[in-house]
Structures are given as C-alpha cells and as structure tokens.
C-alpha cells in the first residue's frame, strides 16, 4: 500500500477546509493509501488498444433536420405588439448609460 504521510493528509484537509481530529487523520491516512493503491492498479492496465469513449452507451442525435416552412408575415407579427417601430418590437430600456 502506498504510504501517505500525515503531512499529506493535513495538507489535503487544509485545501478542503476540513477540521479533522487526530483519529480522523489516522483513518484518512489509511484510506488515502488504499485509494492510491487502487489508482496504481488502474494505471498498470494496458489500454492502448481500447478506443476512447465519451458515453458508455451509443448516442444518436435526436434533433430533426431543418426544413424551410411557412412563416408569419412581418406586418402580422408586429401588428400584435403593444409597441412597435417599423418591423421591430419596442421594449423598455434595460441598460443604463
């Protein structure tokens, strides 16, 4: 099992803003060692022949194809606006100078 020093545990606790008791530091020292041991095992696996993935299941695009369709006439749309200028909607100013 990789050795994790008490100083490393205290440093990680400081970075995580954790106040640990001496008993918790002892326990975490062992647990972090076990985590690093597992990471070493994973690093030893040869993954050169394995293709990288972004998802564990195949993903397909669920979007429909863009199709040109009928649209509303500009005058008809702006005609329903409470306040309009030419072919634009007028809205209250939100940004001050």
C-alpha positions as CSV (number, residue, x, y, z in Angstrom):
1,X,0.0,0.0,0.0
2,X,1.4,3.4,-0.9
3,X,2.4,5.4,2.1
4,X,0.5,8.6,2.7
5,X,2.3,10.8,5.2
6,X,0.5,12.6,8.0
7,X,1.6,15.9,6.4
8,X,-0.1,15.0,3.1
9,X,-3.4,14.2,4.9
10,X,-3.1,17.5,6.8
11,X,-2.3,19.4,3.6
12,X,-5.3,17.9,1.8
13,X,-7.5,18.7,4.8
14,X,-6.3,22.3,4.7
15,X,-7.0,22.6,1.0
16,X,-10.5,21.1,1.5
17,X,-11.1,23.4,4.5
18,X,-11.7,20.4,6.8
19,X,-11.1,20.4,10.5
20,X,-10.0,16.8,11.3
21,X,-9.5,15.1,14.6
22,X,-6.4,13.0,15.2
23,X,-8.5,9.9,14.9
24,X,-9.9,11.1,11.5
25,X,-6.4,11.9,10.3
26,X,-5.3,8.3,11.2
27,X,-8.2,6.8,9.3
28,X,-7.8,9.0,6.3
29,X,-4.1,8.3,6.1
30,X,-5.0,4.6,5.6
31,X,-8.0,5.3,3.3
32,X,-6.0,7.6,1.0
33,X,-3.3,4.9,0.8
34,X,-5.9,2.4,-0.3
35,X,-7.3,4.8,-2.9
36,X,-3.8,5.4,-4.3
37,X,-3.1,1.7,-4.4
38,X,-6.3,1.2,-6.5
39,X,-5.2,4.0,-8.8
40,X,-1.8,2.3,-9.3
41,X,-3.6,-0.9,-10.3
42,X,-5.7,1.1,-12.8
43,X,-2.6,2.8,-14.2
44,X,-1.0,-0.7,-14.8
45,X,-3.7,-1.8,-17.2
46,X,-2.8,-1.6,-20.8
47,X,-5.5,0.4,-22.5
48,X,-3.6,1.3,-25.8
49,X,-5.9,-1.0,-27.9
50,X,-9.1,0.4,-26.4
51,X,-10.9,3.2,-28.3
52,X,-11.8,6.2,-26.2
53,X,-15.4,6.9,-25.5
54,X,-17.5,9.8,-24.3
55,X,-20.5,7.8,-23.3
56,X,-20.9,4.2,-22.2
57,X,-23.9,3.7,-24.5
58,X,-24.1,4.7,-28.2
59,X,-25.6,8.1,-28.5
60,X,-27.6,9.4,-31.5
61,X,-28.6,12.9,-32.5
62,X,-32.3,13.3,-31.7
63,X,-32.7,16.6,-33.5
64,X,-34.8,16.7,-36.6
65,X,-33.5,18.0,-39.9
66,X,-34.0,21.7,-40.6
67,X,-36.8,22.3,-43.1
68,X,-37.9,25.5,-44.7
69,X,-41.5,26.1,-43.8
70,X,-44.1,28.9,-44.0
71,X,-43.5,31.8,-41.7
72,X,-45.7,34.6,-40.5
73,X,-45.7,37.9,-42.3
74,X,-43.7,40.6,-40.6
75,X,-46.6,43.0,-40.5
76,X,-48.8,40.3,-39.0
77,X,-46.3,39.6,-36.2
78,X,-45.5,43.2,-35.4
79,X,-49.2,44.1,-35.6
80,X,-49.8,42.2,-32.4
81,X,-47.1,44.1,-30.5
82,X,-48.1,46.6,-27.9
83,X,-45.4,49.0,-29.1
84,X,-43.6,48.6,-32.4
85,X,-41.4,50.8,-34.8
86,X,-41.3,49.7,-38.4
87,X,-40.7,46.0,-38.2
88,X,-39.2,45.9,-34.7
89,X,-40.6,45.4,-31.2
90,X,-40.0,48.4,-28.9
91,X,-39.2,47.3,-25.3
92,X,-38.2,49.2,-22.2
93,X,-34.6,50.1,-21.9
94,X,-32.8,47.7,-19.5
95,X,-29.2,49.0,-19.6
96,X,-28.3,52.4,-18.3
97,X,-25.8,54.7,-20.0
